[in-house]
Each structure stands twice: as C-alpha cells, then as structure tokens.
Amino acid sequence: MRYIRVLIILSTLLVADSYESNCKSCHTMEHQLQRFMHRYTLKYSSEKRIKKALFEYLKNPKAPNSIMPMGFINRWGVKKATTLDDKSLKEAINTYYHHYNLKKIWK
C-alpha cells in the first residue's frame, strides 16, 4: 500500500513538472492562462471538447484553428508545434485544465 502511495505522488509530481516546464515556462502570467481557458470555454464549452481542441492545436498549430483573434496572431504569430509525446501532452493539458477551468474559478 505504501508503495502505491509513493508511485501516485511521484507520478503527480512528474505530470506537474511537464506542465511547468513545457507550458508555464513561456506563459508565465496567470491571467494569460486564464484568458486562454476563458476563450476555449466560450468556443468549446465542455471539458472533453476543450481538451481535444487544445491537443489538436498544440500538435498542429495554425491560425484557422487558433482561439486567438487575428490581431494577436499578426502580432505574436502562431506557436510552434509541441515536441511532447501524446501522453505527456495530454497530462499537461489535464493539469492546465485542472488549474484554470472556469468551474473552479467561479466557485
């Protein structure tokens, strides 16, 4: 039983580390990440659809499938495709959703 607890704690730390090192290293401002989630929620509404849209965009980022307005894209460009494997990317998206979903913020 103790072994299982240690594995769960370590896996949680590794997931958070993937999110911290691959997402928050560039998107350092909390309000920026909240605004992204707000836009994804307005466009996709459900957790499943938000996570799917994030995954697809991060694997193949293009202006037409971005949630950002064209003025933002013209100024900052479209991000480069992620180098994370699918499992790590899904874990990072889950962590991001857990921290910034609007249900949590509105409570």
C-alpha positions as CSV (number, residue, x, y, z in Angstrom):
1,M,0.0,0.0,0.0
2,R,2.8,2.4,0.9
3,Y,4.5,1.6,-2.5
4,I,1.3,2.6,-4.4
5,R,1.1,5.9,-2.5
6,V,4.7,6.7,-3.4
7,L,4.0,6.0,-7.0
8,I,0.9,8.2,-7.1
9,I,2.8,11.1,-5.5
10,L,5.8,10.7,-7.9
11,S,3.5,10.5,-11.0
12,T,1.7,13.6,-9.9
13,L,5.0,15.5,-9.5
14,L,6.2,14.4,-12.9
15,V,2.9,15.5,-14.6
16,A,3.1,18.9,-12.9
17,D,6.7,19.1,-13.9
18,S,5.8,18.5,-17.6
19,Y,3.2,21.3,-17.4
20,E,5.5,23.6,-15.5
21,S,8.5,23.1,-17.8
22,N,6.6,23.0,-21.1
23,C,3.7,25.4,-20.6
24,K,4.4,27.8,-17.8
25,S,8.0,28.3,-18.8
26,C,6.7,30.6,-21.6
27,H,3.2,31.5,-20.3
28,T,4.3,32.9,-17.0
29,M,1.4,35.3,-16.3
30,E,-1.6,33.7,-14.6
31,H,-4.1,36.0,-16.3
32,Q,-2.7,34.9,-19.7
33,L,-3.5,31.3,-18.9
34,Q,-6.9,32.2,-17.5
35,R,-7.8,34.2,-20.7
36,F,-6.8,31.2,-22.9
37,M,-9.1,28.9,-20.8
38,H,-11.8,31.5,-21.0
39,R,-11.6,31.6,-24.8
40,Y,-11.5,27.8,-25.1
41,T,-14.6,27.5,-22.8
42,L,-16.6,30.1,-24.8
43,K,-15.8,28.3,-28.0
44,Y,-15.9,24.6,-27.0
45,S,-17.8,24.6,-23.6
46,S,-17.3,21.0,-22.4
47,E,-14.1,19.6,-20.7
48,K,-13.8,16.9,-23.3
49,R,-14.1,19.3,-26.3
50,I,-11.7,21.8,-24.7
51,K,-9.1,19.2,-24.1
52,K,-9.5,17.8,-27.6
53,A,-9.2,21.3,-29.2
54,L,-6.1,22.1,-27.1
55,F,-4.5,18.8,-28.0
56,E,-5.2,19.2,-31.8
57,Y,-4.0,22.8,-31.8
58,L,-0.8,22.1,-29.9
59,K,0.1,19.2,-32.2
60,N,-0.6,21.2,-35.4
61,P,-0.9,24.9,-34.6
62,K,-2.4,27.0,-37.5
63,A,-4.1,30.4,-37.5
64,P,-7.5,29.0,-38.6
65,N,-7.7,26.6,-35.6
66,S,-6.5,29.1,-33.1
67,I,-8.8,30.6,-30.5
68,M,-6.9,33.9,-30.6
69,P,-8.0,36.9,-32.6
70,M,-6.2,37.7,-35.8
71,G,-4.7,40.9,-34.3
72,F,-3.0,38.7,-31.7
73,I,-1.8,36.2,-34.3
74,N,-0.5,39.0,-36.5
75,R,1.5,40.5,-33.6
76,W,2.8,37.3,-32.0
77,G,2.4,34.7,-34.7
78,V,1.3,31.1,-34.2
79,K,3.3,29.0,-31.8
80,K,5.5,26.1,-32.9
81,A,4.1,22.6,-32.7
82,T,4.8,20.8,-29.5
83,T,7.6,18.3,-29.2
84,L,5.9,16.4,-26.4
85,D,4.7,12.9,-27.0
86,D,0.9,12.4,-26.9
87,K,0.8,11.0,-23.3
88,S,2.9,13.9,-21.9
89,L,0.8,16.4,-23.8
90,K,-2.4,15.0,-22.5
91,E,-1.1,15.0,-19.0
92,A,0.0,18.7,-19.4
93,I,-3.4,19.6,-20.8
94,N,-5.1,17.8,-17.9
95,T,-3.0,19.8,-15.4
96,Y,-3.8,23.0,-17.2
97,Y,-7.5,22.3,-17.3
98,H,-7.4,21.3,-13.6
99,H,-5.8,24.7,-12.6
100,Y,-7.8,27.0,-14.9
101,N,-11.2,25.6,-15.8
102,L,-13.9,28.2,-15.2
103,K,-15.9,25.9,-12.9
104,K,-13.1,26.1,-10.4
105,I,-12.6,29.8,-10.8
106,W,-16.3,30.7,-10.5
107,K,-16.7,28.8,-7.2
